[in-house]
Amino acid sequence: MDRFSFVMVLLSIIVGLGVTELLTNVARQIQNRKKGQFYWVHSVLVALVFVALLQQWWESWDQRLVETWTFPILLLMLGGPIGLYIISHLLFPNDFEGVDFKAFYYENPKAIYLIGSATVIFASIYRPLSFGDRLVDPDNAASVVIFLVFLVLAATRRKTVHEILVPMLFAAVVFDVLFFHLAI
């Protein structure tokens, strides 16, 4: 096994746990749909985290030629997937019985979006600090926008702000994938 494969095993496990958390809870949400109420902003955020988890795994392919891995590099690389896993867990209540996902969404936005901000920081500085890539490049431009939007969402519970910015975040993540990392 080469070094990249060795490192990718742990990253893949964390991403897999996040994807499993999301898919399991979406299935539970569907099973309990008559006992609770969906909220479209929550659903868009779930889709955003799903795409972001896949993006973390997908973009890691760029590191396949790295010859030397250190423990600090590993920690930086795992910062993004770990943050996304934690968010995946926080997006759903333990008990789905009669859950109003609109009320649930607005109970926890600060924690989710502050963790999201930290996740963006890890994902953005990982390559520059680890491999000497440029910090300021077009690929990180979307990250700056996402980071700022996360901070705004963490600071407010205004429904209109969330209804505008969460779909914009989703579009920014999809744009980043399609424009910068469509193929490997």
N, CA and C of each residue as an Amber inpcrd file, in Angstrom:
protein
   552
   0.8560000  -1.1730000   0.0000000   0.0000000   0.0000000   0.0000000
   0.9030000   1.2370000   0.0000000   0.6050000   2.1750000  -0.8880000
   1.4030000   3.4040000  -0.9180000   0.8950000   4.3840000   0.1450000
   1.6440000   5.4470000   0.3710000   1.3200000   6.4090000   1.4320000
  -0.0420000   7.0850000   1.2020000  -0.3020000   7.4480000  -0.0370000
  -1.5600000   8.1190000  -0.3390000  -2.7440000   7.2110000   0.0120000
  -2.6740000   5.9670000  -0.3800000  -3.7590000   5.0250000  -0.0660000
  -3.9270000   4.8730000   1.4360000  -2.8120000   4.8210000   2.1430000
  -2.8470000   4.6920000   3.5900000  -3.5800000   5.8810000   4.2150000
  -3.2520000   7.0820000   3.7900000  -3.8730000   8.2970000   4.3210000
  -5.3460000   8.3660000   3.8940000  -5.6170000   7.9630000   2.6640000
  -6.9820000   8.0480000   2.1380000  -7.9470000   7.1250000   2.8730000
  -7.4470000   6.0500000   3.4480000  -8.3330000   5.1510000   4.1840000
  -9.0250000   5.9050000   5.3100000  -8.2600000   6.6460000   6.1000000
  -8.8520000   7.3730000   7.2240000  -9.7710000   8.4910000   6.7410000
  -9.3500000   9.2360000   5.7380000 -10.1980000  10.2930000   5.1880000
 -11.5010000   9.6860000   4.6560000 -11.3990000   8.5780000   3.9600000
 -12.5880000   7.9290000   3.3920000 -13.5320000   7.4270000   4.4800000
 -12.9750000   6.9490000   5.5750000 -13.8280000   6.4960000   6.6870000
 -14.6140000   7.6720000   7.2570000 -13.9450000   8.7880000   7.4880000
 -14.6260000   9.9550000   8.0670000 -15.6810000  10.4910000   7.1040000
 -15.3340000  10.6020000   5.8290000 -16.3170000  11.0430000   4.8290000
 -17.4730000  10.0460000   4.7760000 -17.1570000   8.7580000   4.7870000
 -18.1910000   7.7260000   4.7550000 -19.1210000   7.8010000   5.9580000
 -18.5670000   8.0770000   7.1290000 -19.4050000   8.2360000   8.3230000
 -20.3450000   9.4320000   8.1800000 -19.8410000  10.5330000   7.6290000
 -20.6820000  11.7090000   7.4120000 -21.7970000  11.4290000   6.4150000
 -21.4550000  10.7750000   5.3080000 -22.4620000  10.4300000   4.3020000
 -23.4870000   9.4680000   4.9030000 -23.0210000   8.5010000   5.6750000
 -23.9270000   7.5500000   6.3320000 -24.8640000   8.2680000   7.2910000
 -24.3140000   9.2030000   8.0630000 -25.1310000   9.9790000   9.0090000
 -26.2450000  10.7170000   8.2590000 -25.8830000  11.3630000   7.1660000
 -26.8780000  12.1160000   6.3890000 -27.9210000  11.1900000   5.7740000
 -27.4730000  10.1540000   5.0930000 -28.4200000   9.2720000   4.4070000
 -29.3270000   8.5350000   5.3790000 -28.7810000   8.0900000   6.5030000
 -29.5880000   7.4090000   7.5160000 -30.6660000   8.3470000   8.0500000
 -30.2780000   9.5710000   8.3480000 -31.2400000  10.5130000   8.9160000
 -32.2500000  11.0170000   7.8970000 -31.8540000  11.1450000   6.6450000
 -32.8290000  11.4980000   5.6060000 -33.8500000  10.3630000   5.4790000
 -33.3850000   9.1230000   5.5110000 -34.3040000   7.9840000   5.4510000
 -35.2420000   7.9770000   6.6630000 -34.7010000   8.2660000   7.8520000
 -35.5410000   8.3420000   9.0590000 -36.5530000   9.4830000   8.9400000
 -36.1140000  10.5880000   8.3450000 -37.0070000  11.7330000   8.1570000
 -38.1570000  11.3490000   7.2200000 -37.8390000  10.6260000   6.1730000
 -38.8780000  10.1870000   5.2270000 -39.8200000   9.1940000   5.9030000
 -39.2580000   8.2740000   6.6720000 -40.0940000   7.2950000   7.3850000
 -41.0650000   7.9790000   8.3440000 -40.6510000   9.0510000   8.9430000
 -41.4670000   9.7500000   9.9450000 -42.1460000  11.0030000   9.3830000
 -42.3120000  11.0730000   8.0690000 -42.8190000  12.2820000   7.4240000
 -44.2250000  12.6600000   7.8930000 -45.0280000  11.6960000   8.3140000
 -46.3850000  12.0160000   8.7690000 -46.3930000  12.5330000  10.2020000
 -45.2750000  12.3240000  10.9170000 -45.1970000  12.7420000  12.3140000
 -44.4140000  14.0390000  12.4910000 -43.8980000  14.5780000  11.4210000
 -43.0870000  15.7820000  11.5200000 -43.2930000  16.6720000  10.3120000
 -42.5760000  17.7910000  10.3080000 -42.6940000  18.7360000   9.2030000
 -41.3220000  19.0240000   8.6160000 -41.2110000  18.8640000   7.3140000
 -39.9800000  19.2000000   6.6100000 -39.8200000  20.7190000   6.5520000
 -38.5890000  21.1560000   6.3480000 -38.3220000  22.5740000   6.1010000
 -37.3090000  22.6290000   4.9730000 -37.6580000  23.3100000   3.9240000
 -36.8430000  23.2810000   2.7090000 -35.4290000  23.8170000   2.9230000
 -35.2450000  24.8090000   3.7850000 -33.8990000  25.3440000   4.0240000
 -33.0340000  24.2690000   4.6830000 -33.6140000  23.5460000   5.6230000
 -32.9060000  22.4350000   6.2580000 -32.5200000  21.3930000   5.2090000
 -33.4360000  21.0720000   4.3180000 -33.1540000  20.0780000   3.2710000
 -32.0380000  20.5460000   2.3350000 -32.0150000  21.8220000   2.0000000
 -30.9410000  22.3660000   1.1480000 -29.6040000  22.2810000   1.8930000
 -29.6170000  22.5740000   3.1880000 -28.3790000  22.4700000   3.9710000
 -27.8880000  21.0310000   4.0380000 -28.7860000  20.0830000   4.1750000
 -28.4050000  18.6660000   4.1650000 -27.7560000  18.3190000   2.8230000
 -28.3530000  18.7640000   1.7230000 -27.7840000  18.5120000   0.3940000
 -26.4200000  19.1780000   0.2560000 -26.2760000  20.3770000   0.7830000
 -25.0010000  21.0950000   0.7300000 -23.9080000  20.3140000   1.4640000
 -24.2060000  19.8320000   2.6540000 -23.2090000  19.0780000   3.4330000
 -22.8750000  17.7690000   2.7210000 -23.8620000  17.1330000   2.1180000
 -23.6200000  15.9040000   1.3580000 -22.6340000  16.1640000   0.2130000
 -22.8970000  17.2050000  -0.5660000 -22.0120000  17.5430000  -1.6880000
 -20.6290000  17.9380000  -1.1700000 -20.5720000  18.6830000  -0.0650000
 -19.2820000  19.1020000   0.4940000 -18.4630000  17.9020000   0.9730000
 -19.1180000  16.9060000   1.5660000 -18.4050000  15.6880000   1.9700000
 -17.8120000  14.9810000   0.7510000 -18.6240000  14.8360000  -0.2840000
 -18.1290000  14.2000000  -1.5060000 -17.0080000  15.0240000  -2.1240000
 -17.1400000  16.3440000  -2.0680000 -16.1110000  17.2310000  -2.6040000
 -14.7880000  17.0400000  -1.8650000 -14.8400000  16.9160000  -0.5430000
 -13.6160000  16.6990000   0.2360000 -12.9060000  15.4290000  -0.2160000
 -13.6680000  14.3820000  -0.4090000 -13.0940000  13.1070000  -0.8510000
 -12.5790000  13.2250000  -2.2900000 -13.3850000  13.8050000  -3.1600000
 -13.0620000  13.9250000  -4.5790000 -11.7850000  14.7320000  -4.8030000
 -11.6910000  15.8610000  -4.1210000 -10.5450000  16.7450000  -4.3240000
  -9.2610000  16.2050000  -3.7010000  -9.3860000  15.2370000  -2.8180000
  -8.1820000  14.6730000  -2.1960000  -7.3370000  13.9040000  -3.2100000
  -7.9160000  13.5580000  -4.3430000  -7.1770000  12.8670000  -5.3900000
  -5.9600000  13.6840000  -5.8370000  -6.0600000  15.0010000  -5.7160000
  -4.9520000  15.8760000  -6.1100000  -3.6720000  15.5960000  -5.3260000
  -3.7850000  14.9640000  -4.1680000  -2.6150000  14.7010000  -3.3350000
  -1.9830000  13.3250000  -3.5850000  -2.4120000  12.6310000  -4.6100000
  -1.9120000  11.2740000  -4.8690000  -0.4200000  11.2170000  -5.1580000
   0.1740000  12.3260000  -5.6120000   1.5940000  12.3380000  -5.9430000
   2.4790000  12.8330000  -4.7980000   1.8520000  13.1900000  -3.6840000
   2.6320000  13.6480000  -2.5380000   3.4430000  12.4750000  -1.9920000
   4.7190000  12.6780000  -1.8520000   5.6170000  11.5950000  -1.4290000
   5.7080000  11.4630000   0.0830000   5.7110000  12.6010000   0.7940000
   5.9080000  12.5630000   2.2410000   4.6970000  13.1490000   2.9410000
   4.1770000  12.3950000   3.8710000   3.0510000  12.8300000   4.6870000
   3.5250000  12.9260000   6.1310000   3.1660000  14.0090000   6.8020000
   3.4840000  14.1450000   8.2190000   2.1780000  14.1520000   9.0030000
   2.2930000  13.9310000  10.2940000   1.1010000  13.9180000  11.1360000
   0.3770000  15.2710000  11.1220000   1.0970000  16.4140000  11.2040000
   0.3830000  17.7020000  11.1050000  -0.3670000  17.8590000   9.7800000
   0.2090000  17.3700000   8.6720000  -0.4910000  17.4370000   7.3830000
  -1.7610000  16.5980000   7.4440000  -1.6700000  15.4220000   8.0570000
  -2.8410000  14.5630000   8.2070000  -3.9370000  15.2790000   8.9940000
  -3.5460000  15.9190000  10.0900000  -4.5390000  16.6370000  10.9050000
  -5.2020000  17.7620000  10.1240000  -4.4160000  18.5190000   9.3690000
  -4.9850000  19.5910000   8.5460000  -5.9360000  19.0260000   7.4920000
  -5.5290000  17.9320000   6.8680000  -6.3620000  17.3340000   5.8310000
  -7.6870000  16.8410000   6.4040000  -7.6620000  16.3070000   7.6170000
  -8.8800000  15.7450000   8.2060000  -9.7890000  16.8050000   8.8220000
  -9.2900000  18.0350000   8.9910000 -10.0990000  19.0940000   9.5900000
 -11.4130000  19.3270000   8.8610000 -11.3720000  19.3790000   7.5440000
 -12.5960000  19.5920000   6.7600000 -13.5890000  18.4490000   6.9070000
 -13.1710000  17.2040000   6.6420000 -14.1060000  16.0880000   6.7880000
 -14.6430000  15.9150000   8.2130000 -13.8100000  16.1550000   9.2110000
 -14.2780000  16.0310000  10.5970000 -15.3520000  17.0840000  10.8860000
 -15.1180000  18.3220000  10.4670000 -16.1190000  19.3660000  10.6560000
 -17.4300000  19.0250000   9.9610000 -17.3420000  18.5080000   8.7430000
 -18.5470000  18.1390000   8.0060000 -19.2740000  16.9650000   8.6580000
 -18.5230000  16.0240000   9.2170000 -19.1580000  14.9130000   9.9290000
 -19.9380000  15.4400000  11.1410000 -19.3140000  16.3230000  11.9100000
 -19.9860000  16.8750000  13.0920000 -21.2540000  17.6230000  12.6770000
 -21.1630000  18.4110000  11.6180000 -22.3520000  19.1100000  11.1190000
 -23.4210000  18.1020000  10.7000000 -23.0110000  17.0250000  10.0210000
 -23.9640000  15.9880000   9.5990000 -24.7510000  15.4540000  10.7830000
 -24.0720000  15.2990000  11.9020000 -24.7300000  14.7930000  13.1040000
 -25.6600000  15.8490000  13.7220000 -25.2150000  17.0990000  13.7210000
 -26.0100000  18.1730000  14.3340000 -27.2530000  18.5470000  13.5320000
 -27.3050000  18.1520000  12.2750000 -28.4280000  18.5380000  11.4100000
 -29.7340000  17.8300000  11.7400000 -29.6630000  16.7830000  12.5650000
 -30.8620000  15.9980000  12.8380000 -31.0380000  15.7760000  14.3330000
 -32.2920000  15.7680000  14.7890000 -32.5460000  15.4940000  16.2110000
 -32.4070000  14.0020000  16.5090000 -32.2590000  13.6740000  17.7740000
 -32.1970000  12.2630000  18.1600000 -33.5450000  11.5840000  17.9860000
 -34.6000000  12.3180000  18.2550000 -35.9530000  11.7680000  18.1700000
 -36.7050000  12.4890000  17.0630000 -37.2140000  11.7420000  16.1020000
 -37.9150000  12.3270000  14.9630000 -39.4170000  12.4730000  15.2130000
 -39.8900000  11.9910000  16.3330000 -41.3120000  12.0200000  16.6430000
 -41.8220000  13.4570000  16.6940000 -42.6590000  13.8390000  15.7330000
 -43.2850000  15.1470000  15.7050000 -42.3370000  16.3220000  15.5250000
 -41.2050000  16.1030000  14.8980000 -40.2130000  17.1660000  14.7390000
 -40.6720000  18.1770000  13.6960000 -40.6000000  19.4230000  14.0760000
 -40.7920000  20.5220000  13.1460000 -39.3840000  20.9610000  12.7470000
 -38.9500000  20.5940000  11.5400000 -37.5810000  20.8610000  11.1340000
 -37.2870000  22.3450000  10.9620000 -38.3110000  23.1360000  10.7940000
 -38.0930000  24.5800000  10.7410000 -37.6740000  25.0740000  12.1300000
 -38.4100000  24.6860000  13.1420000 -38.0640000  25.0840000  14.5100000
 -36.7120000  24.4850000  14.9020000 -36.4900000  23.2240000  14.5570000
 -35.2260000  22.5690000  14.8900000 -34.0480000  23.2730000  14.2110000
 -34.2190000  23.6450000  12.9540000 -33.1560000  24.3240000  12.2130000
 -32.7440000  25.6190000  12.9100000 -33.7090000  26.4030000  13.3510000
 -33.4020000  27.7050000  13.9500000 -32.9540000  27.6070000  15.4130000
 -33.0030000  26.4130000  15.9990000 -32.4830000  26.2250000  17.3580000
 -30.9590000  26.1330000  17.3660000 -30.3540000  25.6260000  16.2920000
 -28.9230000  25.3220000  16.2850000 -28.0890000  25.9840000  15.1920000
 -28.4900000  27.0660000  14.6060000 -27.6900000  27.5470000  13.4710000
 -26.3010000  28.0430000  13.8580000 -26.1640000  28.6120000  15.0420000
 -24.8730000  29.1860000  15.4200000 -23.7890000  28.1050000  15.4640000
 -24.0380000  27.0140000  16.1480000 -23.0470000  25.9360000  16.2510000
 -22.7230000  25.3630000  14.8770000 -23.7460000  25.0970000  14.0870000
 -23.5450000  24.4960000  12.7650000 -22.7000000  25.4120000  11.8780000
 -23.0470000  26.6870000  11.8420000 -22.3570000  27.5840000  10.9230000
 -20.9730000  28.0140000  11.4310000 -20.7570000  28.0360000  12.7340000
 -19.4010000  28.2940000  13.2280000 -18.4850000  27.1060000  12.9410000
 -19.0100000  25.9050000  13.1040000 -18.2290000  24.7140000  12.7250000
 -17.9960000  24.7340000  11.2200000 -18.9940000  25.1500000  10.4580000
 -18.8270000  25.2870000   9.0090000 -17.7310000  26.2740000   8.6610000
 -17.6680000  27.3900000   9.3830000 -16.6070000  28.3880000   9.1490000
 -15.2310000  27.7840000   9.4080000 -15.1000000  27.0620000  10.5100000
 -13.8240000  26.4110000  10.8290000 -13.4670000  25.3720000   9.7660000
 -14.4630000  24.6700000   9.2930000 -14.2500000  23.6600000   8.2540000
 -13.7040000  24.2980000   6.9770000 -14.2630000  25.4310000   6.6040000
 -13.7910000  26.1470000   5.4090000 -12.3450000  26.6030000   5.5980000
 -12.0280000  27.0650000   6.7930000 -10.6450000  27.4910000   7.0570000
  -9.6930000  26.3100000   6.8840000 -10.0120000  25.1770000   7.5040000
  -9.1590000  23.9920000   7.3570000  -9.0120000  23.5870000   5.9010000
 -10.1320000  23.5420000   5.1920000 -10.0960000  23.1180000   3.7890000
  -9.2990000  24.0910000   2.9180000  -9.3080000  25.3670000   3.2840000
  -8.6210000  26.3750000   2.4770000  -7.1260000  26.4710000   2.7610000
  -6.7320000  26.2500000   4.0120000  -5.3080000  26.3980000   4.3570000
  -4.5350000  25.0950000   4.2990000  -5.2530000  23.9910000   4.1800000
  -4.6030000  22.6850000   4.1940000  -3.5000000  22.5640000   3.1400000
  -3.8130000  22.8140000   1.9000000  -2.8060000  22.6590000   0.8390000
  -1.7020000  23.7180000   0.9000000  -2.0350000  24.9920000   1.1080000
  -0.9440000  25.9800000   1.2120000   0.0300000  25.6880000   2.3600000
  -0.4870000  25.3250000   3.5260000   0.4030000  25.0510000   4.6520000
   1.1470000  23.7210000   4.5060000   0.5020000  22.7610000   3.8940000
   1.0900000  21.4280000   3.8030000   2.0170000  21.2470000   2.6100000
   1.6400000  21.8110000   1.4800000   2.3700000  21.5160000   0.2520000
   2.8920000  22.7470000  -0.4760000   2.6970000  23.9160000   0.1240000
   3.2190000  25.1330000  -0.4840000   2.3730000  25.6750000  -1.6220000
   1.1380000  25.1960000  -1.7710000   0.2450000  25.7620000  -2.7900000
  -0.0470000  27.2210000  -2.4370000  -0.5030000  27.9640000  -3.4240000
  -0.8540000  29.3660000  -3.1850000  -2.1390000  29.4560000  -2.3580000
  -2.1240000  30.3330000  -1.3710000  -3.3230000  30.5520000  -0.5690000
  -4.3480000  31.3440000  -1.3630000  -3.8820000  32.3390000  -2.0940000
  -4.7750000  33.1610000  -2.8960000  -4.7660000  32.6250000  -4.3170000
  -5.8340000  31.9530000  -4.6660000  -6.0140000  31.4680000  -6.0330000
  -7.5130000  31.4100000  -6.3150000  -7.8930000  31.2680000  -7.5760000
  -9.3280000  31.2920000  -7.9110000 -10.1370000  30.2090000  -7.1880000
  -9.5280000  29.0480000  -6.9460000 -10.2430000  27.9650000  -6.2720000
 -10.6390000  28.3650000  -4.8500000  -9.8050000  29.1400000  -4.1810000
 -10.1210000  29.5550000  -2.8170000 -11.0610000  30.7620000  -2.7680000
 -11.3380000  31.3830000  -3.8900000 -12.2620000  32.5300000  -3.9090000
 -13.6480000  32.1040000  -3.4320000 -14.1130000  30.9570000  -3.8890000
 -15.4160000  30.4540000  -3.4350000 -15.3830000  30.1910000  -1.9350000
 -14.2440000  29.7440000  -1.4300000 -14.1210000  29.4660000   0.0060000
 -14.2700000  30.7290000   0.8380000 -13.7500000  31.8410000   0.3440000
 -13.8700000  33.1090000   1.0710000 -15.3410000  33.5030000   1.1650000
 -16.0470000  33.3800000   0.0680000 -17.4780000  33.7200000   0.0560000
 -18.2380000  32.7940000   1.0050000 -17.9640000  31.5100000   0.9240000
 -18.6460000  30.5290000   1.7900000 -18.3590000  30.8260000   3.2590000
 -17.1070000  31.1280000   3.5810000 -16.7270000  31.4490000   4.9550000
 -17.5160000  32.6560000   5.4730000 -17.5680000  33.7190000   4.6880000
 -18.2850000  34.9290000   5.1070000 -19.7830000  34.6730000   5.2720000
 -20.3440000  33.8980000   4.3690000 -21.7760000  33.5820000   4.4690000
 -22.0370000  32.7350000   5.7130000 -21.1560000  31.7850000   6.0070000
 -21.3050000  30.9920000   7.2390000 -21.3130000  31.8920000   8.4730000
 -20.4320000  32.8830000   8.5000000 -20.3880000  33.7930000   9.6460000
 -21.6870000  34.5840000   9.7780000 -22.2190000  35.0480000   8.6620000
 -23.4980000  35.7820000   8.6890000 -24.6070000  34.8590000   9.1970000
 -24.6450000  33.6260000   8.6980000 -25.6840000  32.6880000   9.1170000
 -25.5510000  32.3160000  10.5900000 -24.3140000  32.2660000  11.0980000
 -24.1010000  31.9800000  12.5220000 -24.5860000  33.1340000  13.3910000
 -24.5260000  34.3490000  12.8560000 -24.8380000  35.5430000  13.6390000
 -26.3240000  35.8880000  13.6690000 -27.1070000  35.3240000  12.7700000
 -28.5190000  35.7170000  12.7040000 -29.4290000  34.5010000  12.6220000
 -30.6220000  34.6880000  13.1210000 -31.6710000  33.6680000  12.9980000
 -32.8160000  34.1830000  12.1230000 -32.5470000  35.2770000  11.4260000
 -33.5920000  35.8510000  10.5660000 -33.8950000  34.8930000   9.4260000
 -35.1370000  34.5090000   9.3490000 -35.5960000  33.5290000   8.3740000
 -35.2460000  33.9350000   6.9440000 -35.4830000  35.1730000   6.5850000
 -35.2350000  35.6430000   5.2240000 -33.7620000  35.5130000   4.8520000
 -32.8800000  35.8320000   5.7890000 -31.4420000  35.7320000   5.5260000
 -31.0700000  34.2800000   5.2360000 -31.5640000  33.3580000   6.0280000
 -31.2660000  31.9360000   5.8210000 -31.8770000  31.4300000   4.5140000
 -33.0930000  31.8850000   4.2090000 -33.7550000  31.4290000   2.9830000
 -33.0550000  31.9310000   1.7240000 -32.3170000  33.0060000   1.8260000
 -31.5590000  33.5290000   0.6840000 -30.1550000  32.9260000   0.6400000
 -29.4750000  32.9160000   1.7980000 -28.0610000  32.5450000   1.8120000
 -27.7860000  31.0440000   1.7340000 -28.6350000  30.2170000   2.3160000
 -28.3750000  28.7720000   2.2640000 -28.4280000  28.2480000   0.8270000
 -29.4330000  28.6060000   0.0220000 -29.3780000  28.1780000  -1.3880000
 -28.1710000  28.7570000  -2.1370000 -27.7630000  29.9850000  -1.7770000
 -26.5660000  30.5610000  -2.4070000 -25.3240000  29.7560000  -2.0340000
 -25.2320000  29.3210000  -0.7870000 -24.1190000  28.4680000  -0.3560000
 -24.0850000  27.1740000  -1.1520000 -25.2430000  26.5680000  -1.2870000
 -25.3220000  25.3250000  -2.0580000 -24.8390000  25.5600000  -3.4820000
 -25.2870000  26.6450000  -4.0880000 -24.8600000  26.9760000  -5.4530000
 -23.3490000  27.2120000  -5.5140000 -22.7870000  27.8630000  -4.4920000
 -21.3360000  28.1250000  -4.4720000 -20.5430000  26.8300000  -4.3870000
 -21.0020000  25.8880000  -3.5760000 -20.3020000  24.6020000  -3.4590000
 -20.4050000  23.8250000  -4.7710000 -21.5830000  23.7950000  -5.3550000
 -21.7530000  23.1020000  -6.6400000 -20.9000000  23.7800000  -7.7160000
 -20.8840000  25.0960000  -7.7410000 -20.0570000  25.8320000  -8.6930000
 -18.5900000  25.4590000  -8.5250000 -18.1250000  25.4270000  -7.2890000
 -16.7280000  25.0830000  -7.0140000 -16.3870000  23.7020000  -7.5730000
 -17.2640000  22.7480000  -7.3480000 -17.0220000  21.3890000  -7.8500000
 -17.0240000  21.3730000  -9.3780000 -18.0360000  21.9780000  -9.9740000
 -18.1680000  21.9220000 -11.4270000 -17.0920000  22.7300000 -12.1520000
 -16.6960000  23.8610000 -11.5690000 -15.7600000  24.7380000 -12.2450000
 -14.3040000  24.3530000 -12.0160000 -13.9680000  23.9240000 -10.7970000
 -12.5720000  23.6720000 -10.4550000 -12.2020000  22.2000000 -10.3580000
 -13.1630000  21.3240000 -10.0920000 -12.8150000  19.9220000  -9.8390000
 -13.8040000  18.9530000 -10.4690000 -14.2110000  19.2280000 -11.6830000
 -15.2050000  18.3830000 -12.3360000 -14.6910000  16.9790000 -12.5980000
 -13.4510000  16.8650000 -12.9910000 -12.8990000  15.5550000 -13.3590000
 -11.5820000  15.3030000 -12.6260000 -11.2920000  14.0200000 -12.4260000
  -9.9910000  13.6600000 -11.8520000  -9.2110000  12.8400000 -12.8590000
